[in-house]
Amino acid sequence: MEETRTGRRRVPYEARPGRSTVVAPDLSELTGPTSGVVELPLRLFWQPNRRINLDNPGILAWMYETVLTESVSVQELRTWLHGPTLIRLWPKLFVPRGVRQAWEERHPVLRAQAAV
């Protein structure tokens, strides 16, 4: 936990209880796949068949929700997310409040996109 200048502890935004949200410092760093079939690592998706068809718009959005919620490193975000696609999908994604707040605080373009 971080402390503010007043000495109060600042609670990090949580992706889920006990897990802080990881946010990419720059959306241009996100260069992940946008089409085709990919296989998510077991750490992100705990199913025997982890193959995801990104050409299905609903599945693509679901994968973004999963990666945003489950990632524990910026490298995972860089590997699986694509900046322009994230901006386009942002208003439609169902992510925990802590994830949405953390990303929109760091990247105002997402907040602006959500308001459109």
C-alpha positions as CSV (number, residue, x, y, z in Angstrom):
1,M,0.0,0.0,0.0
2,E,1.2,3.5,-0.8
3,E,1.0,6.4,1.5
4,T,-0.2,9.8,0.5
5,R,1.6,13.1,1.4
6,T,-0.8,13.4,4.4
7,G,0.4,10.0,5.7
8,R,-2.9,8.2,4.9
9,R,-2.6,4.8,3.2
10,R,-3.9,4.6,-0.3
11,V,-5.6,1.3,-1.2
12,P,-4.7,0.2,-4.7
13,Y,-7.5,-0.5,-7.1
14,E,-8.4,-4.2,-6.9
15,A,-9.1,-6.5,-9.9
16,R,-10.6,-8.8,-7.4
17,P,-10.2,-9.2,-3.6
18,G,-6.6,-9.4,-2.7
19,R,-5.3,-8.7,-6.3
20,S,-4.2,-5.2,-7.3
21,T,-5.0,-4.1,-10.8
22,V,-2.0,-3.9,-13.2
23,V,-2.1,-1.0,-15.6
24,A,0.1,-0.6,-18.7
25,P,2.0,2.7,-18.5
26,D,1.4,3.5,-22.2
27,L,-1.3,2.1,-24.4
28,S,1.1,2.0,-27.4
29,E,3.0,-0.7,-25.6
30,L,0.0,-3.1,-26.0
31,T,0.8,-4.9,-29.2
32,G,-1.0,-8.2,-28.7
33,P,-2.9,-10.2,-31.3
34,T,-6.2,-8.9,-32.7
35,S,-7.3,-11.9,-34.9
36,G,-6.9,-15.6,-35.3
37,V,-6.7,-18.3,-32.7
38,V,-4.5,-17.9,-29.7
39,E,-3.9,-20.0,-26.6
40,L,-4.0,-18.3,-23.3
41,P,-1.6,-19.5,-20.6
42,L,-3.1,-21.6,-17.8
43,R,-2.3,-18.8,-15.4
44,L,-4.8,-16.6,-17.1
45,F,-7.5,-19.1,-18.1
46,W,-7.9,-22.3,-16.0
47,Q,-9.5,-24.6,-18.6
48,P,-8.2,-27.6,-20.4
49,N,-8.9,-26.0,-23.8
50,R,-7.4,-22.5,-23.7
51,R,-7.7,-21.8,-27.4
52,I,-9.5,-18.5,-28.2
53,N,-10.8,-17.4,-31.6
54,L,-10.3,-13.7,-31.6
55,D,-12.2,-13.3,-34.9
56,N,-15.4,-13.8,-32.8
57,P,-16.1,-10.2,-31.4
58,G,-17.8,-11.6,-28.3
59,I,-14.9,-13.9,-27.5
60,L,-12.4,-11.1,-28.2
61,A,-14.1,-8.8,-25.6
62,W,-14.3,-11.7,-23.1
63,M,-10.5,-12.3,-23.5
64,Y,-9.8,-8.6,-22.8
65,E,-12.0,-8.8,-19.7
66,T,-10.1,-11.9,-18.5
67,V,-6.7,-10.4,-19.2
68,L,-7.5,-7.1,-17.6
69,T,-8.8,-8.9,-14.5
70,E,-6.2,-11.7,-14.2
71,S,-2.9,-10.2,-15.3
72,V,-0.2,-9.8,-12.6
73,S,2.4,-8.1,-14.8
74,V,2.6,-5.4,-17.5
75,Q,4.3,-8.0,-19.7
76,E,1.1,-10.1,-19.7
77,L,-0.8,-7.0,-20.8
78,R,1.7,-6.3,-23.5
79,T,1.4,-9.9,-24.8
80,W,-2.4,-10.2,-24.9
81,L,-3.8,-6.7,-25.4
82,H,-3.7,-4.3,-28.3
83,G,-4.0,-0.6,-27.5
84,P,-6.3,0.5,-30.3
85,T,-8.5,-2.5,-29.8
86,L,-8.7,-1.9,-26.1
87,I,-9.8,1.7,-26.7
88,R,-12.5,0.5,-29.1
89,L,-13.8,-2.2,-26.8
90,W,-13.5,-0.3,-23.6
91,P,-17.1,1.0,-23.3
92,K,-18.5,-2.6,-23.8
93,L,-16.1,-4.4,-21.4
94,F,-17.5,-5.8,-18.1
95,V,-14.6,-5.4,-15.7
96,P,-14.5,-4.9,-11.9
97,R,-14.9,-1.3,-10.8
98,G,-11.3,-1.2,-9.5
99,V,-10.0,-2.3,-12.9
100,R,-12.1,0.4,-14.7
101,Q,-11.0,3.1,-12.3
102,A,-7.3,2.3,-12.4
103,W,-7.2,2.2,-16.2
104,E,-9.3,5.3,-16.7
105,E,-7.2,7.2,-14.2
106,R,-4.0,6.3,-16.0
107,H,-5.4,6.6,-19.5
108,P,-8.0,9.5,-19.8
109,V,-8.7,8.4,-23.4
110,L,-10.5,5.4,-22.0
111,R,-12.7,7.5,-19.8
112,A,-13.5,9.7,-22.8
113,Q,-14.3,6.7,-24.9
114,A,-16.6,5.4,-22.3
115,A,-18.5,8.7,-22.2
116,V,-19.2,8.5,-26.0
